[in-house]
Each structure stands twice: as structure tokens, then as C-alpha cells.
């Protein structure tokens, strides 16, 4: 047992190194999609020791996607959990390191769950599968909230199991840990935490029904510690709007709500089961290529075959664990059926990342079961590395390249500004789309008091009004199409 800990630590360090390499080489350590811009903005606010920022005098030239200006306050529409974690990276000047470390923590948690429930070999195999997963590597390399939520909920699962294990010492310590991790998951991605947590809620109810005297204290402590963290979300809403129960999503887009029927989603008739089916089919079609490095030509059957092998091996050898491993990812899928947005694309079907640890455990159980036969062990040890290398070349690398220069945003524009050594300056960015400004807006401080302030140009009259609020700064104009920085027009 002891000699496996250096291995799992090594896997974690490899994940940090790989995620750091991808973040630097593919994504340029800059935000690309709207969500990343909002998370990074709010992280800068938290890093300044504030909950919300003051709105700029003119919001339009400084508009950040999914960041709301209301009553003189500026804040992200997203729950505060991930931005709070990201603020730690902002404080040390390395925002990308947060998700890289979270990706490593996911592997550690997967190993711990597998070792406790199914044995150390299964845990180690599942962690190795996680290291090879294109989706986990991708999400560990960008500024999205999914991998941090995955780490929090995976550690929740591990501490939950240990809390209810009658053989463990200090069960209340595990109960506190489980509550804190679940509360953090709620603070990062509430719907995801509800989907994963529902499986454990059912188990807790069964435990309380069978042995109320034994479990009531443990689960009571778990609930209290979880609420202690989760309650920060309504506090954030109160600081932003004055109402702790405001749905901040609807302040950006009124239809951005969970549920079915008119008012849910952009379709006039509203969200429906038909749309849910189409979204799920599209997302799962991409997920079968990205939950493991499976070449596209094999994805239609190999992933299903590995999963089926794992399910049958569990049913044969460890039937008691089968529903406990299957329920979390299934309930996560059910939770997102009620949401109108599909998660696929260049960043992959990210809504389902938090369910993958359970899938890796199921597949790992099947692979370890095969090792009992010498012939199957040889085939597995020879065949799977070949498929993995093939999948990395045919699936992982092309998927990562899809995000390179996504929305036309690279680090090239930032390098141009930095190379000019402008000093105290106000730079107007010319462009017709939010991405033109977004290519540089992430360089602004949350309070717009940095050495260089970036603004979107909306005509000379608007630009001159903005200049009045930033006196003493030299004014420049940046043309993204030509990557040219120049002085103001006459």
C-alpha cells in the first residue's frame, strides 16, 4: 500500500506539468470564452479584498461578458466558489496553476475512492485513466470551473464513505471534511453538486432509516459544515444585488433558468425533453471520444465495450458497489436534462466532467478483473497502451488545438502592448465584436486603476468622454486587424 503513494503523487505532478504546458502552449494563459472572462474578472475583485467592484463611469467601453453592472456595482453572474479559488492564483500571478492543481487533486481523490471501495489496484488504474483523459487535461488547462468542482465533489465522496464506515476512527473529522467539500461544490456549481449529491442523499436517508442512532450525529455534523460554506453564495448575491435569493443568471439573460416550458431557454416554446435529448445525444457523442483517449474510428464501440466490461465485472464480483458507482454520473446527466444549454464544443462536454471519476472507476474495475487471466493480462498490457498513444495523437491533440486561438484570442495582442512599454496609458481597441476587446480586456484590473487601462472604442465622442475619467494618461489606439498600436486621431 505504502509504495503506491509515490506513484499517485507522481501522477498528480505529471498532471500539473501537462496542464501547465497545455495552458502555456495552446491557450496562452489567457481567457477565451465568455465564462473564463467572467471568472477571471471576479477573481481579481476577490484578490483586491472586495466582494463586488465599482461600475466604471461608462460601462459599455469596459463591458466584460457575463459581468453585470447594476446600481453602481459590477460583479459576475456566476456563483463565487471558483472565482474565490482563482483569486489565489491571481494573487501569485499564476491564475492557470489553480486548475492544474485541481486536476492533480482529482487524480488523488479517484485513487483514494477506488482504493477504499474496490482495492488499491483499481484505484491506481482509475487514476491512470484519469491522467490519460483528454477532457480532464483540457479542463485543467483553461479557466473554467468544472475541474475544481470535480475535485471538491470527488473528495466529498471519499470523506463521505469514510464517515459512514464503522471501522474508521474519527468519523466526525470525515463528516466535517465531507460537508466542507460538498459546500464548496455547491459554491462552485450548484446544479452539478445537486446531481452528484443526490446519490449520496439517498444513501444517507437509507442509513438514517436503518441506524438512526448511529448516523444522525455524523450526518448532522456533515450538514452543518456544508451549510457553513454553501451559505456564502446567498451572501454574495446580497452583496451584489441586496437580495440573497436573486438568480444572477437571469440578470444577464432572462431566459437562463433551469426547467422546462416557456421562459426557459432561447426557443420561443421554451426548453423541452426533445431539446434535452438532442443536447444529450450531441454531448455524449463527443464524450465517448474524450473520457479516455479513444481514436474516433474506435469510439463508437471501444468506450462502450470498456464500460460494459466494468459493469459486468462489478455485477459479478462486487454487486453491492454497482449502484453506488453508477448513480452519481446518471443523476448528473438527469440534472442537466433540465438545463437548456448544450456543453459540447472546443472545450468538450464539460457539464459531465464531474461524473467521469465514477466512469474511470468502473472501467478500471473491468481492466483489473481481466488481469486475473494471464492471456487477458498480456493483451491488456500490450493493446491498451497502443490504443492510448493512438488516441492521444488522433483525439487529444486535435481537441486541444481546437481551443488554440479560439474566438481569435491569442496572447499576440497582449505581447504587442507589453512590448511597447507604454507607461501610464489608456488604450482604445478598435473592433466590431466583443472578442476584439476581449483579447485585451483581461489585462485590466477589476478597479481599472492599472498602469495600462484597456477600453473598447465606440467612436470619438464616446472615447473622449472616457478620457475625461482617466486624466494624465497618454492615449493610444490599437487596431487588432493590423496588430498596430498608434496615437489618437487628430
N, C-alpha and C positions, 0 to 999 in steps of 0.2 A: 504493500500500500504506500509506504513512505517514498519509494523510489519513483512513484508516479507524479508526485507533486512537482519535482523539477521539470518533468515533461509538460505538465499543464501550464506551468509558468512560462516555459519556452514557447508554447503555442500562443499564449497571450502576448508575449513580446513580439512574436512574428506578426501577429495581427496588428499591433501598434505600428510596426515598421512598414507593413504593406499598406495600411490605411494612410499613413503619413506620406508614403511615396505616391500613392494614387491622388491624394489631396493636392500635393505639390505639382505632380507631373500632368495629371489630367484636368484637374479643376482649378488649378492656380490659386488655391486657398481663398477664393472669392465666392460670394453667394451668386447663384444663377437664377433659380426660380423664385417666385414671389414669396413663398413661405420662408425661404432662407433669409431674405432681406428683412422680413418682419422679426424673425427670431433674433437676428444679429442686432437690429436696432434696439429691441427691448433688453437684450443682454448688456448693451452699452449703457442703457438707463440704469439697470441694476448695478452695474460696475461703478457708476457715479454715486451710488448710495441713495438713489431715488426709486420710487415705485412708478411714477409717470414723469414724462418730460413736459416742459412748457411748449405749447404750439408756437411755431415761428410766426412772425408778423404776417407773412403771406404763405399759406400752406401749399398752394399749387406748385411753385417752383421747387419745393422741397418734399414733394409727395413721395412716400415710400409705400410700396404695395402692402396691403393688409395692415397698414398702420393708420389709426383713426385719429382725427383731430376733432375734439368736441369740448366746447366751453373752456378753451384755453389750455386743454390738456392733450398730450399726444401719447398714444400707447398702442401696443399690438393687440390684435383681436384674439390672439392665441392664449391658451392657459399659460401661466407663468413658469411652470416647472422647468422646462428645457432651457428657457432663456436664463433662468437663475443659474443652472449648471454651466451654460455657455459663458456667463459673466465671469466665471472663474478663469476660463481660457482667455477672455478679453483682458483681464487684469494682468496676466503674464505675457500678453501679446501673442498668444498661440490659440486662437479660437478652435482651430482644427483638431487640437490634441484631445478635446473633450470627447468627441465621438470615437476617436481612435481608442482611447482608454475604455470607453463604454463597450466597444466591440470586443476588447480583450476580456472585460468582465462578463460578457455574455458567455464566452467560451468557458470561463471558470465556473459560472453558475450551471451550465449544461453538464459539465463534468460532475459537479457535486450532486446534482439531482440524479443523474444516471448512476453514480457510484452508490448512493443511498438506496435507490429503488430497485435497480437492476444489476448492480455489481460494478466494480471499478473498470473492468474491460469494456463494458457497454458505455460507461460514462466517458472513457477516454476516446473510444471510437466516435461517439456523438460529437465530442468537442473537435475532433479532427475533421469531421464532416462540416461542422460549422465554420472552421477555418477555411475550407475549400468553397464555401457557399458564395457565389457571385453577389447575391443580394445583400448579405451581411457585410461583405467588403465594400460594396458600393455605398451603403448607408452609413458605414463607419468613416467614409471619406468626405462626406458632404455635411452641410449644416442643417440637417433635418432632425426631427425629434424622435424618430422611431427606434433607433438603436439604444438610446438612453432609456426609453420606456421598456424596451425588451430586456435590458439589464435589470431594471428595477423589478419588473414582474417575474423574471426568472429567479432572482434572489428571494422574492416573496414566496414563490413556490417551494424553494428549498427550505427556507426557515419555517414555512407552514408545515411541511412534512415533519420536520424535526420537533416542532412544537407539539404535535399530536402523537409523537412516538413515545410510548410509555417507558421505553428503556433509556431515554435521554435524560441527562442531568440538566438542571437549569432551564426547564421548559419555558419559564416566563421570559427569559432573555430572548429565546427564539420567537416568542409571541410578540415581544416589542419590536424585534427586527422585522418580522413579517408585516406588522401593522405599518411601520415606517416605510417599508418598501412599497406596499400597496398604496399607501397615501401618496408617495412620490409618483407612482404610476398614474394615479388619478390626477395629480397636479400637472402631469406632462400630457397625457392623452386619456381623457375621461372615458370615452366610448370604448377604447381598447381595454382599459382597466376593467370596465364593466363586463366586457365579453369574456376575458380571461378569468376574472374574479368570480363570475357566475358559477363556474365549475367547482370552485373551492367553497363557495357559499352553500351549494347543495351538500357537499361533503360535511361542512360544519354543522348544518342542520341535522343531518343523519347522526353525527357524533353526539350532539346535544340531546337528541331524542333517545339514543341508546344509553348514554352515560352522562346525564346532565351534571351530576355532582363532580365528576372528574374533569369535564371540559369547560364548564361555564366560566371559571376563573381565567383559564388560558385564552379563550376567545373574547372574553370581556376586556382583558388587557390588550389583546390584538386590536380590537375595535377602537378602544380609546386612543391608542398610539397612532392608528391610521387616521382617525379624525383630527388628531392634533396637527397632522401635515396637510390633509386634504382641505381643511378649513381655510388655508391660505388662499385658495382660489376665490372664494367669495370676498375675502378681504381685498384681493387685487381688483376685483370688479367694483367694489365700493370705492376704492381709491381712484379708479378711473372714471366712474360714472355717478357715484353717490348712491348706487343701488347694488347691493351684494348679489342680487339674483338676475342681473341683466345678462342676456345672451350676447356677448360681444361679437359673435359671428354675424348676427343679424344687423349690427350697426354698420358693417361694411356692405353686406348684401342681404336684403330682407329675406330672400328665399333659402338662405343657407341654414337649414334646420334639419333635424332628424325626424323621419316619419314618412307617411305616405299620403297622397292626395294633393289637391291644390295648395299652393303656398310652400311646398317642399320641392326645391329644385327649380331649374330654369324653364322646364317644359310647362306650357300653359295648363295642362291637365294635372301637373304635379308628378311626384315620384310614384312609381308603381312596381309591382312584382315583376312585370315584364322588363322594366329598366334594370331592376336588381339582377335579373337573370343574365341580361346582356353584359352588365358590368362584371359580374362574377365569372362568366364564361371568358371574357377578354382577360381578366386579371389572372385567372387560374391557368389559362393558356400560356401566359408569359411566365407564371410562377414555376411551371413544370420544368422550364429551362434554367431557372435561376436559383431554386432552392438548393441545388447541387450543380456542379459544373458538368452538365449533361449536353453533349452536342445536339444541335437542333434535329438532326436526322434520326437520333435515337430517342428524343424527348417524348415522343408520342407513346412509347411503351416502356422504356427503361425505368423512368421515375416511378411509374405505376407498378412495375414489377418489383422494385426495391421496397416500395411501401407495402405492397401486398405480402411480400415475404416477411416483413417485420410484423405485420398484423397477425399473420398465421402463426409465426413463431411465438408471439405473445399469447395468443389464444391457446396454443399447445402447451407452453412451458410456464406461463405466468399470467393466467387468465384474469386474476384479480386486478392486475395493473392495467389491463387493456382499456377499460372505460376511463380510468384516471388519466391516461395519456392521450386518448382520442378526444375527450370532452373539451379541453381548452381551445385547440385550434378550430374545432367545429363551432363552438359557441362564439368565437371571434368572428368567424365567417357570418354567422347568423346576425351578429350585432351590426356588421357593416352592410348587410342587405337593406337595412333601414336608412342608409345614407345614400344620397343621390349621386355622389361623385365616384368615378372610377379612379383607381390609384395607379394604373399602369403607365408606361411611357419610358422616357430616358432614365428615370430613377427607379424603374421597376415597380412591381405591385407591392408597394411599401406598406399598405394597410395590414398586410398579413405577415409581416416580418416577425411580430411578437409571438406568432403561433409556430414558427419554424423550429424552436428548440425541441418541441414535443415531436415534431416530424423527424428530426435528426435522431432523437432517442429511439423512435420506433424502427427506423431504418437500421440504426446501429445494432439493435437487438437482433434483427434478422441476420445481419452480417456476422455477428459474433456467434450466433447459433450455427451458421454454416461452418465455422471453424472446428466444430466437433468432428467433422469428416475430413480426413487428410486430403482427399481428392478435391473437395469443395474449397478447402483452405488454400490449396495451391492455385486453383482457378481464380479465387477471390483476390489473393495477394498479387497475382500477375495481371489479371484482367482489369481490376478497378483502377490501379494507377495509370494504366494505358488510357482508359476512358476519361479519367480525371485530367490528364495532360491534354488530351484531345479536346475535352470540354473547355478547358481554360483558354486554349488557342481559338476555338471555334465559337465560344459563347461569352466567356467572361471578358476577354479583351475587347471584342466588338461592342459589348454592352457598356463598358466603361468609356469607350471612345464616343459613344452617342452623347455623353454629357460634356465632352470636350468642346468648349466654345458654345455651349447651349445658350439659346436666345442671343447669340452673337456676343456674349460677355466673356471676355478673357482678361488676363492681367496686363495685356499690352497697353491699354489706355492708362491704367494706373502707373505703369512704368514710365510712360511719356510725361505725366505730370510730375512724378518724383524726380526724373532726370533734369527737369527744368529748374529745380531749386528756386521756387517762386517766392519763398518767404511768406509774409502775411498777405494773403491774396484771396480774391473772390473770383471763382472760375465758373463761367456760364457754359453749359453744354448745349450745343445745337443738336437737334434731332426731332423726329416726329413720333417716336414711340417711347414708352416708359423704359424700355431696355437701354435706350441711348443714355438716359440719365442714370439708370440702374447700374451701368457699367462702372460708374464712379461714385455714386451716392453713398455706397457702403463705406467710403473713406471718411465721411463726415462724422464728427462726434454727435452724440444724441442732443446736446445743447447748442450745436452749431457754433462752437467757440474755438475750434481748432485753428491751427496756423493757416491751413487752406480750407476754405468753405466752397463746396460744390453746389451749384444751383442749376436748374433747368431753365433754358432761355425760352421766354414766351413773348418775344418782341421787345423793341427798345423801350417802350413806355413802361412795361412791366419790369424790365431789367433795371431801369433807373430807380424805380420805387424800391426795389430790393436793395440797391446800392446805398440808399439813404439809411438803411438799418445796419449797414456794415461799414461805417466810415473808417478812413485811414487804411483801407486795403487797396492794393493795386488790382485792377480789373483785367481779366483775360477771358477770351472766348476759345472754346475747344470744339473743333469740328471733327466728330467721330468718323465720318465717312472718309476724310482725308488724313485722319490722325494728326491734325495740325493744331498747334496752340498759337494764338496770336493775341494782339491787343484789342481793345474795344473799337468798334466802328466810329468813325468821325461824327 
